[in-house]
Amino acid sequence: MKAIFEYFRDDLDAEDETSRVRSAVELSEFQEDAVKKARKILARYDGVMIADSVGLGKTWIGKKLLEDYAYHQRYRAVVICPAALQRMWEGELQSAAIAARIVTQEALGREECDIHDLLDADIVLVDESHNFRNRNAQRYGNLERILAANNRHGKVSGERKKLILLTATPINNNVFDLYNQVSLFTGGDLSYFAAAGIGDLQRYFQSARRANRQQDSGIALFNLLEEVVIRRTRPFIKKTYPNATIKGQPLHWPERKLKTIRYNLEATYGGIYEKIVSRVEGLTLAPYRLETYKKQGVKRDQFEQGREDALAGIFKSRYLKRFESSINAFRISVRRALEFLETFESYILDGKVLDSSSFQKAMRYLSREDEEDDATPNSLADQLDAHEEARQFIDSLPTLDAALYDLKRLHKDLRKDVDALRAVWQDIATITPAADAKLARLKELLAGELKGQKVLLFTYYKDTARYLYSQLGSDDMVTVQWRTDAGNPHIRRMDSGADSRERTNIVTQFAPQANNRPELIGSDKEIDILISTDVLSEGQNLQDCGLLINYDLHWNPTRMVQRAGRIDRIGTSFDTLWVLNMFPDDGLEKLLGLVESLSRKIADIDRNGLLDSSILGEIVHPQNFNTLRRIEEEDGTVVEEQEQFIELVSSEFLLQQLKGLLDSDMRQTLEGLPDGIHGVISICLRIGVVARSKTTALSLQI
């Protein structure tokens, strides 16, 4: 106990001088504690990550920190946020008279983005910083250039630039998501955290990545998380701050409940389900595995071959995921795959061998407006040759030496895949929306037990979102009658095709109360059913709604937490929030088994060190399959567990318990104890404390 007391002594004794300064930003107690800790981290490392769970007010914490620097110290501030959140940040900063330049992540991602006016910033705040998890992205490079300018020093402060990162999901796919974000603090200095026992940051993360489970990875990262990350979850806040208030009112914590909605996937595919799944499973995807087709005696690049095998596995997984999502999403995937394979085949027959990624870029020159065209897909080689820009691009690409490849075997496998996908195309060509059992179940739900309720519906895929919107808004007599039965709800769709202004308007019309537009409530502009992809899963206030439907399976449960956080936010008036998840009745285990098998093969390749981070984004972690099954069983603890990833190795809970003990006259006893192991042992024996060193997790047993 004495050891733990001394470990936290600076946190317990330090008085926060800034808290005495007049502020226009009113926070709850747990948010104020986060601000105090963030100030200390910024003072030490010039960078901090606020990673509280979705809906706990990270925006307000960031706003209070900006008030410290941009208002009170007149530092030059830059806020970088998704375009959909630009208007929100403008309002928040204006309400506290904080001067800051706001730049959207989308603008920062453009090659022509002019960052000259941003180079003299003293402090930069990045909202939804997980969008900077890819260091090869244009936006990441531009942000690094902003931070690196003037030898990483601000113009007004003359000190090293400070960086505040806000994200509820610092790790989306693997621990290197976090590594790339934290690297923005370090400026490439791998020994930046040497004082915390981290001599080489990259090796530190490589060691953590080798852990088999998320929890193990978190423990391996404890030193770093303790130094620069503030992470509290909803369960933690509820337990540790039971009397927390906001604007004088007690915080309200609704109960989250999961409900499984079943539909018959095999009914949609009319007896051809097994045949389709088997054909997808049997694809060779030769264009993505060219290293495999090198002739005997020709040296193969083992790293590249592992990467290609993983990429082929990811494509098969994607086909199966879209197969479950909607008939339309799957049909579009099959069309694109057939066009790509047949076009690639045309070039192979001409003796040209191009790598698949470059070839995909060339195909994009042929924009398609007829994705739902029923005509059988064919080679687009003639169109590519006729398209001047596409032809010039292909001519500029380095052609692989055809003499190194077994073209006969390559063409044979290409033709085998084309034949399999043509058979799939013929099988699904006649499936109409009227035969879509999943769509029918959704309509039944919306016109039945959910009639009259505000509903937020999520899907992973833009093609599925557009299909649903089209079918629910159709003018055919059957659908018109369905809308009448459902109470003529106002239905809108949001996906990546909507610009930031349109997104803001849709959010406001769907949740007018939460977005301070009460005049829209009950008007013909208010949206009743909103269909969206995960473009809506960041930073939006949608707590007018208490019911969410996930139309497709949770291959990444982190997304479920992000989605639930759109409606589970401070200020909600609902006592219960419902998360409805659609699951196929039959065929689920077959589908899960195939995706799980593919994911394990990819994970094996990764463990052999044959993958880079660019491949790992779509891998389904093995433990997620168990999570999926628990969601199907309506196990409500899943949501909280997903939130608690980093909290599992955080010392925040320990610190709060210690504060409680000190408030009960324990402090005098501890201060009177002599330093050294014998003094600690005597009190540990009396109260049952277990303390481990700073390099591992800390626990307190009272």
N, C-alpha and C positions, 0 to 999 in steps of 0.2 A: 504493500500500500504506500509506503514511504517512497519507493522507487517510482510508482505511478504519479504520486503527488509532485515529485521533483521533475518528472518528465513533462508534466503539463503546467509547471509553475509559471512560466512566462505567459501562457494563455490566461491563467487565473489572476495574475497580478497586474498585468499591463492595463493601464487606463487609456481608453480611447479618447484622445483629445478632440478628434474630429466630431465625436458625437455631441459635443457641447455647442457646436456651430448651428446656427439657425438653418432649418431645412424645409424645402417645399415638398419633399418626398416623404410621405407617410407610409411606414412599413409595419408589418406584424413583427412580433418578438423574434421569431425564428429567422426572418429575413434580415433584421438588424444584426443578429449574431453572425449571419453569413457575410454581411458587409464588413463587420469588424475583422473577421478572419481574412477576408479578401484584401483588406488594406495592408495587413501584415505580410501576406504573401507577395503582394505587389512591391512592397518596400524591399523585400529580400530578393525576389527573382524577376521583377518587372513584368511578370505575366501570371495570370490566374485563370483557371477554368471553373466556371460556375455550372455544375452538372446536376442540379436538383431535378427531381422528376417532373414530368410534364404537368403543367397547370399549377405549379407552386410559386409563380411570380418571379422567374429569373429576370424578366424585363425590368421589373421595379428595382431589383438588386443592382442590375447594371446601370440603371438610371441614377440611382443614389451614388454609385461610384463615379459616374460622369459628373454629377453635381460637385463632388469633391474637387475634381481636377479641372473640368472645363468651366465651371461657374466660379468657385471660390478661388482657384489658383490661375484662372484664365488661360489654361493650357489649350492648345489647338487640338480639337477632337474630331475623329472620323468614326462614323458608325457604318458598318457594312452589314447588310441584311438582305434576305430574299425580297424580290420586287413586291410580292404580295404583302409584305410587312412595312413597306416604306411609309405609307400614310399613317400607320399606327405609331411608328417611331417619330414622325414629324409632330404628331399630336402630343405624345408623351414628353418630348424635349421642350416643346413650346410651353406646356403647362408649368414647367419648372424653370423657364427662362434660361435653358441650357443651349449654348451655341455649339453646333456641331455640323459638319458636312456629312450628308447621308449619301452613300453610294450603294447601289444594288449589286448583289452577287452576280446577277446576270450580266450587268454592264461590265463588271470587273473580269468576266469570263470572255469578253470579246477581244480579239487580237488588236483591234484599233483603239481600245480603251485608253484615254489620255489620263495618266495618273500624276502628271506634273504638279498639279495643285495640291496633291495629297502627300507629297514627299516630306514636307516639313511638319507633319503631325507630331504631337507630343504623346497622344494616347489614342489607341485604336480599339474599338469594341466590335467584335464579330458576333452577330446573332445567328443561331443555327450553324455553329462552327463545324459540325460534322460534315457539312458540304465542302470542307477543305481537307478531307481525309485523303485525297488523291494528289500527291505532290507533282504529278505530271500534268495536271490540269492548268489551263491558262489562268484561271482565277487565282490559283495557288501561287503561281509564279508572279503575278502582279502584286498580290498581297506581300509576298516576300520582298519584292523590290521596294514597296512602300516602307516596310520596316527597316530594310537595309540602308536606305538613303541617309546621307549625312552621318555615315559611320554609326548608324542605328541610334542617333541622338535627335531629340526633338528641338525645334527652333526656339520656343519660349523657355522651356525648362532647362535646356542645355544638358539634360540627363538622358540616359538610355530610354528609348521609347517604351511605353507600357502597353501591354496587350491584354484585353479582357475577352475571353471566349465564353459564350453561352451556348449550352447544348444539353438536352435531356438524354441524348444517346451518343456519348463520346465514342462508343464502339458499336458499329453496325454489323460488320462482318468478321473482323479479326483485330487483334490488339494493335496492328500497325496503323489502323485508323487513328488511334490515340497517339501513336508515335509521330505521325505526320503533323498532327495538330500541335503537340507539345514542341516539336522541332521549330515551330514558328517563334517560340520564346528564345531558342538557343542560338539562332543565327549560324547553325552548322557546327557549333562547338559541342562535340560529343562528351566532353568532360564538364559540361555546364552544371551538372548536379553532383559533382564529385564530393561536395561537403555532406551530401545526404547518403554517401556510400555507393554512388553510381558512377563508376569510373569511365564507362563507355556506354552511352545511352542506347546505341544500336544493338550491341551485344546483350544488353539488359532486356530489351524487347524481344530479341530472338529467343532468349531463354524462356521468357514468358509465353511466347507463341507455341513452344513445344509442349506446354501444358495441355492435357487432354480435355479439360472442362473449363468453362468460363470462370467458375469459382476459383479453380487452381491458378488460372491466369491472373485473376485479381489479387490473390495472395502474393504471387510472384512480383506484382507491380506495387506492392504496399508502400515501399519507400517513396516512390514518385507520387503516388496518389496522395499520400500524407503531406507531401511538400507543396503541391500546386493545385490540387483538385478539391473543390467543396461539393460534396454529394450527399444530399439527404432525400429520403423517399417519403411518400405519403404515410405509410405505417410508422416510420420513425418520428415524423412531426406530430402525428396524432398521439403517440405514446409519450414523447418527451416534452411536448408543449400542450398539455391537455386544456389549458385555459387561454390559449392564444386568441388574440383579437385582431381585427383589421378595421380601421376607422371606427373604433369603439364597439364593434359588434363581434360576438364570438364566431370563430370559424366554424363553418358547417361542412361536415364530411359525409357525403352520401355513400350508401352501400353499392358496390358494383356487383352485378349478377350476370352470369353467363347463361345463355339458353341456346340449345342446338336445334336448328331447323333442318329437317331431313328432306331429301328429294331423291328421285330415282335416276341416277346418272345413266345406267344401262338402258333405261326406257328411252332416253333421248336418242341413243345410238342403235336402237332397234335390233339387238342381237349381234351387232358387229363390234361391240366394245372390245372383246378379247382379241379379235383379229387386228384392230387398229393399234392397240397397245403393243401387241406382239411385233407388228411391223415397225413401229417406232423403236422398239428395243433392239431390233435387228439391223438398224441403219449403221453403215460403216463411216459415213461422212468423210469420205476420202479427201476432199479439198482442204479440210482442216487438219489433216494428218499426213502431209506430204513427206515428212521425214521418214515415215514408215515405208514409203514406196521407193526409197532409194535402192538401187541394185545391190546385189550381194557383192561384197568387196569394197563398196563405197562407205567411207566413214560416216557414221550418224552422230549428230549432236544430241547427246542424252538429255540435256536440259530442255532443248527445243522439242524433242519427242515427248517428254513428260508433259510439257506445256500443251502440246497439241492434243494428246490423249485426254487431258483434263478439259480442254476446250470442247472436244467432241462430246464428252460426258455432260457438260453444262448445256450444250445445245439439245441433247436428248431430254434432259431434265426440263428445259424450257418448253419443249413441245408438249410434254406430259402435263406441266402446270397449266399451260394455256388450254389444253384439252379439257381439264377440269373446270377452268374458269368459265368458258362459254363456247358454244359451237362456232360462233362467229370469229372469236379470237383464234381458235384452232384452224379454222378454214383459211384465214389470212396467213397464218404461219406456214401452212402447207403450200399455199400459192407462192409465197416468197421463196421457200426452200426449193420448190420445183423450178422456178424461174432461174434461181441462182445456179443450181446443179446443171440444168440443161445448157445454160449460157457458158458455164465453166467447161462443160463437155465440148462445146463447139470450138473453144480455143485449144483444148487438148488435141482435138482432131486436126487442128492446123499446126500442131507441133509447138504451141506456146504454153509454157507452164508459169503461172503467176501465183504468188502467195495469196491466200484467201482474204486476208484483211485488206490488202490493196485492191483486190478485185471487188470486195464489198463496197469500197469507197467509189469505185468506178460505176457500180450499179446505181448508186444514189443520184447520179446525173439524170437518170430516167425517172422523174417524179411521177407517181401514180395517183390518179384521182379515182380509179375504178377498182379499189381493193376488193369490192364485193361483186365484181364481174364474175359471171358463172362460166365463162369460156375456159377451157382447159389450158393451164399455163404452159408456155413453150419457151424456147431459147430466145433471149433478147440480144443475141450477138449482132444481128443486122442493125437493130436500133442503136446499139452502142457504137457501131462503126459509122452510122449515119449522123450521130450526135458529135459535133465538132469538138466540144470541150471534153467529152468523155473519151473520144478517140485520142486526142492530144494527151490526156492524162494517162491512158493505157500505154501509149507510145513512150511516155517518159519513165515508165516503171522499169526497174531492172528485171529482165526475163531470166528465170532460172534455167540452168543448163539441162535441157531435156535429156541429154545423153546419160545423165546421172540417175534417171528414174526409170522404173519398170512401167512404161506407159501402157503396156497391154493389161497388166494387173490393175493399174490405176483406173483405166477406162472400164474394165469389167466391173469393178466395185461401184464406180459412178453410175453405170447403167443399172446395176442391181438396185441402188438407192432410188433412182428415177422411177423404175418400175414399181417399187414398193410404194412410193409416195403417189404415183399416178393411181394405183389401186385404192389408196386411202382417199384420194380426191374424188374418185368415182363413188366410193361408199358414202361420203358425207355430202356430196353435191345435192342430193335430193332432200336433205333434212331441213325442214322449214321451221320458222319460229313457232308455228302451231304445234310442232312435235317436240318442242323444247320443254322437257319436264321441269327443269330448274327454273326457267322463266315463269312457267305456269304456277309453280309453288310460290314464287315471289309475288305474283299478282294476287294469288289467293290470300297471302299474308297481308298485303297492303289494303285489300278491300275487306278483310275480315277483322282480326283482332287488333290490327294497327290502324284501322280506319280513323281518321280525324286527328292522328298524332303526327307530330313533326318527326321526320325520319331522315337520318344521315346514312347513306349507303356507300360503302367503300369497295373498290375493286383494285387489284394490282395493275390491270391493263386498260390502256386508253381504248383499245378496240372493243373491250367488253363494256366499258362505260358508254361508249357511243351506241353500241348495239342496244343496251338496255333503254337508253334515252329514246332511241328511235322506236323501239317496240312499245314502250309505255306511252309515247306521244303519238302513235300512229293514228291515221284518220279512218282506218277500216272499221266497219260496223261493230265487229266483236270488241275491239279495243275501246271504241267510243262508249260502248255499253259498260265495259269494265270500269272506265274512269267515272262514269255516272254512279256505279255501284260503290266506288271508292270515295265518293264525295267530291269529285272533280278537283283533286289536289293540284296545286301549282307545282310543276316538276321542272327542275333545271339540272344541267350537267356542268361539271368543271373538270378540265384535264389540262395537260400541258399546252394545248392549243389556245387557251384563254390568256390574254395579256393581263398585266398586273391591275389595270384599272377595272377590267371586267371581273377579275377575281374578287377585288375589294367590294364591288357592287353586289356580287352574288352572296358573299359572306354577310354583308350588312342586311340584305333582304331575307336571308335565312335566319339570322339571329339579330333582329333589330334591337331587342332589349339589351343584350350584352354589348352591342356596338353603339349604344347611345342614340338610337334612331326610333324612339317609341312611336312616332307618328306613322311608321310603316306597319305596326302591329294591327292585324285584321284587315289591312288593305289588300287590293288585288295584286300588289307588288310583293307581298310577303310570300316566301317560298316555303312549301310544305314538305316536299321530298327533294333532297339534294343528292345526286349521284356524282361521286368524285373518285379520282385516283388519289395517290398519296401526295399530290401537289398541295393538298389541303391539310396534310398531316403536320404542318409546321406552324407554331406560334399563333394560331387563330383562336378567337374567342367565340365559341359556338354553344355556350351553356344555356341558350334558350331551348336546346334540344336535350332530351333525356334518353334517347333510343338510337342505337347504332347497329347497322347490319353489315357484317363482313360477307361479301358475296362469294369470295373464293377462299381457299384454305390458307392458313397461316404458316407459310414456309419459313418466314422470319418472324418469330413471336415478338421481337422488338417493335415491329410495326404495329402490333396490336396495342402495345402500351402507348405509342405515339398517337394512334387513332383514338383510343379511349380518353386520352388527355385533351382532346379537342372539346369534349363535352364535360369532362370531370375537371372543372377549374374552380378556383376560388371565386365565390359569388353565385354558384349554382343554387337553385331553390329546390331541386329534386332530392327526395329522400332516397330514392333508388334509381340507379342508372343501369339500363339494360344493354348488354352487348350480345347481339344475336349472330350466331355463326352457322353458315350453311354447310352441311356435310352430306355427301352422297350416301345413300342407304347401303347399296351393294357396290362392290368393286373398289371400295376405299382401301382395303388392305393390299390388294394387288397393286394399286397405284402407289401407295406409300412404300411398299416393298421395292418397287422398281426404282423410285427416286432415291430411296435410302441406299440401295445397292450402288447406284451411280455415285452418290455422294461419298460413300465409304471408299470407293476406288479412287476418287479424286483426292480424298484426305490421305490415302496411302501414298499417292504420288507426291503430295505436299510434304509428308513426313520424311520422304527421301531427299528433300531439298531441291526438287525439280520444278517448283513453281515460283512465279513472282507474284507480287500483290495485285497486279492487274487482272489476274485470273480469278482471284479468290472471292470477288464480290458476289457471285451468284451461288456459291456453295451453300448447301443446306447443312448446318452443323448436325452431327448425329443425334445429339441430345434433343434437338428440336422435334424429332419424330415422336418421342415420348411426350413432349409438351403438346403436340397436336392431338394425341390420343386423350390427354387429360382435358384439353379444351372441349373435345367431343363429349366427354363425360360430364361437362358442366362444372369442372373443378375451378371454383372462383379464386382459389389461392394462387393460380398461375400468374395472374396479372401482377400481384404484389411481388411474387418471386422474380419476375422479369425486371421489375423496377429495382430490386435490391442487389443487382449484380455487384456494383462497386461498394455499396454500403456494407456488404459482407466483410470487407477488410478495412472499413473506416474506423477511426478512433473517435468519431463524433459522439456515438452513444456512450462510450466509456467516459469521455469528458463531461457529458451532461450528468451522468450518475455521480461522478466525483464532485461536481458542483453541489449536487443535492446533499452529499455526505458532509461537505465542508460547511454548508448552511446549518447543519445539525451539530455544531460544536466539535467536529472531528479535526478541524484545522489546527487548533492549539495543540492537540495531542501529537499530530504528525510533525509540526514544527519543532516540538520538544524532543523528538526522536533523534538519536545520533545518526550520522551518515554511516553507511557500511552495511554489509550483509547481515550481521548479527542483529542489528536494530530492526531491520526489515523483517527477518524471520519471526521475531517474537510477535509482531502485530499480525503478520500473515497467518500464524497459527491460531490467533484469536478470532479473526473475522473471515478467514477462508478466501483470501485473495490469490489469484493466479495472475502473474504478470510475466509477459515475455518481452524480449528485447524489441527495440524499434524496428528491426529488420523483419519482424514477423508480425502476425496479427496479435492484437491485444484483446484480452477478455477480462471481465470483472465478474466474479461470482460472489454475490452478497447474500 
